[in-house]
Amino acid sequence: MNPSNTPAPAPTTLPTSATVSIADLDLVKKCDKGFEFNYLDAATGQPTEVFITVVGRQSELVQNWIRKSLNNRRMQDALQAKRGQEVVRTVEDDEEFSNEGAAIRIIGWRGITEPYSPALALQLCNSNEEIRAQVFKASNDLANFR
């Protein structure tokens, strides 16, 4: 019952023809599928013919990496605090987290001489802020995975 002591309205259901399955609403599964985008040169806005494939921000791969990374940070912080040390996160720590967060989203590419590998994806994100930004933009846009 609500605060005014009146009964809540009965739940309504849509007609059968308008229903969707929970599987149809599963963004984790949809975000696990890759989305390929053409890297745009920031100076010209022109396509570069470098195609990067990313997973969505809600993908299992990304979510597991975020959980693991943040849990490790929290454990390190707790250990430092237990030792009476001040917990300090540097700008370099944040940059590393951002670069790794972008790299984990990359699952492949075309138009780059070197074959894709996670280590090279990290190198790419460390060395090219424009690509890193476009990786996050493509990964965060859930419309790319519907």
TABELWO-V181905 format. One record per residue. N is the residue number from 1. RES is the residue in one letter. SS is DSSP state (A for helix, B for strand, O for the rest). D_LAST is the distance of its C-alpha to the last C-alpha in Angstrom with 1 decimal. Layout:
n->N res->RES ss->SS d_last->D_LAST
n->N res->RES ss->SS d_last->D_LAST
//
This chain:
n->1 res->M ss->O d_last->37.8
n->2 res->N ss->O d_last->37.1
n->3 res->P ss->O d_last->39.8
n->4 res->S ss->O d_last->41.5
n->5 res->N ss->O d_last->42.1
n->6 res->T ss->O d_last->40.4
n->7 res->P ss->O d_last->38.2
n->8 res->A ss->O d_last->34.4
n->9 res->P ss->O d_last->33.0
n->10 res->A ss->O d_last->31.8
n->11 res->P ss->O d_last->28.0
n->12 res->T ss->O d_last->26.6
n->13 res->T ss->O d_last->24.4
n->14 res->L ss->O d_last->22.3
n->15 res->P ss->O d_last->23.4
n->16 res->T ss->A d_last->22.1
n->17 res->S ss->A d_last->20.3
n->18 res->A ss->A d_last->18.0
n->19 res->T ss->O d_last->17.1
n->20 res->V ss->O d_last->14.0
n->21 res->S ss->O d_last->14.3
n->22 res->I ss->A d_last->14.0
n->23 res->A ss->A d_last->12.2
n->24 res->D ss->A d_last->9.4
n->25 res->L ss->A d_last->9.3
n->26 res->D ss->O d_last->9.8
n->27 res->L ss->A d_last->7.9
n->28 res->V ss->A d_last->10.7
n->29 res->K ss->A d_last->10.0
n->30 res->K ss->A d_last->6.4
n->31 res->C ss->A d_last->8.2
n->32 res->D ss->A d_last->11.0
n->33 res->K ss->O d_last->9.7
n->34 res->G ss->O d_last->11.1
n->35 res->F ss->B d_last->10.2
n->36 res->E ss->B d_last->13.4
n->37 res->F ss->B d_last->15.0
n->38 res->N ss->B d_last->18.5
n->39 res->Y ss->B d_last->20.7
n->40 res->L ss->B d_last->22.5
n->41 res->D ss->O d_last->26.2
n->42 res->A ss->O d_last->26.6
n->43 res->A ss->O d_last->30.1
n->44 res->T ss->O d_last->29.3
n->45 res->G ss->O d_last->25.6
n->46 res->Q ss->O d_last->25.7
n->47 res->P ss->B d_last->23.5
n->48 res->T ss->B d_last->25.3
n->49 res->E ss->B d_last->24.0
n->50 res->V ss->B d_last->23.1
n->51 res->F ss->B d_last->19.6
n->52 res->I ss->B d_last->18.1
n->53 res->T ss->B d_last->15.3
n->54 res->V ss->B d_last->13.9
n->55 res->V ss->O d_last->12.0
n->56 res->G ss->O d_last->10.3
n->57 res->R ss->O d_last->12.9
n->58 res->Q ss->O d_last->12.1
n->59 res->S ss->O d_last->12.6
n->60 res->E ss->A d_last->15.8
n->61 res->L ss->A d_last->17.5
n->62 res->V ss->A d_last->17.2
n->63 res->Q ss->A d_last->18.1
n->64 res->N ss->A d_last->21.0
n->65 res->W ss->A d_last->22.3
n->66 res->I ss->A d_last->22.3
n->67 res->R ss->A d_last->24.1
n->68 res->K ss->A d_last->26.5
n->69 res->S ss->A d_last->27.3
n->70 res->L ss->A d_last->27.9
n->71 res->N ss->A d_last->29.9
n->72 res->N ss->A d_last->32.0
n->73 res->R ss->A d_last->32.6
n->74 res->R ss->A d_last->33.7
n->75 res->M ss->A d_last->36.0
n->76 res->Q ss->A d_last->37.6
n->77 res->D ss->A d_last->38.0
n->78 res->A ss->A d_last->39.6
n->79 res->L ss->A d_last->41.9
n->80 res->Q ss->A d_last->43.0
n->81 res->A ss->A d_last->43.6
n->82 res->K ss->A d_last->45.6
n->83 res->R ss->O d_last->47.8
n->84 res->G ss->O d_last->48.4
n->85 res->Q ss->O d_last->46.5
n->86 res->E ss->O d_last->44.5
n->87 res->V ss->O d_last->40.8
n->88 res->V ss->O d_last->39.8
n->89 res->R ss->O d_last->36.5
n->90 res->T ss->O d_last->37.0
n->91 res->V ss->A d_last->35.0
n->92 res->E ss->A d_last->34.8
n->93 res->D ss->A d_last->33.3
n->94 res->D ss->A d_last->30.5
n->95 res->E ss->A d_last->30.0
n->96 res->E ss->A d_last->29.9
n->97 res->F ss->A d_last->27.3
n->98 res->S ss->A d_last->25.1
n->99 res->N ss->A d_last->25.7
n->100 res->E ss->A d_last->25.0
n->101 res->G ss->A d_last->21.8
n->102 res->A ss->A d_last->20.6
n->103 res->A ss->A d_last->22.0
n->104 res->I ss->A d_last->20.4
n->105 res->R ss->A d_last->16.9
n->106 res->I ss->B d_last->18.1
n->107 res->I ss->B d_last->18.0
n->108 res->G ss->B d_last->19.5
n->109 res->W ss->B d_last->20.7
n->110 res->R ss->B d_last->22.5
n->111 res->G ss->O d_last->25.4
n->112 res->I ss->O d_last->27.0
n->113 res->T ss->O d_last->30.3
n->114 res->E ss->O d_last->30.0
n->115 res->P ss->O d_last->27.8
n->116 res->Y ss->O d_last->25.0
n->117 res->S ss->O d_last->26.1
n->118 res->P ss->A d_last->25.2
n->119 res->A ss->A d_last->28.6
n->120 res->L ss->A d_last->28.1
n->121 res->A ss->A d_last->24.7
n->122 res->L ss->A d_last->26.7
n->123 res->Q ss->A d_last->29.4
n->124 res->L ss->A d_last->27.1
n->125 res->C ss->A d_last->25.7
n->126 res->N ss->A d_last->29.3
n->127 res->S ss->A d_last->30.6
n->128 res->N ss->O d_last->28.0
n->129 res->E ss->A d_last->26.9
n->130 res->E ss->A d_last->25.0
n->131 res->I ss->A d_last->22.8
n->132 res->R ss->A d_last->22.3
n->133 res->A ss->A d_last->21.2
n->134 res->Q ss->A d_last->18.7
n->135 res->V ss->A d_last->17.3
n->136 res->F ss->A d_last->16.9
n->137 res->K ss->A d_last->15.4
n->138 res->A ss->A d_last->12.7
n->139 res->S ss->A d_last->12.1
n->140 res->N ss->A d_last->12.3
n->141 res->D ss->O d_last->9.9
n->142 res->L ss->A d_last->6.8
n->143 res->A ss->A d_last->5.4
n->144 res->N ss->A d_last->6.0
n->145 res->F ss->A d_last->3.8
n->146 res->R ss->O d_last->0.0
//
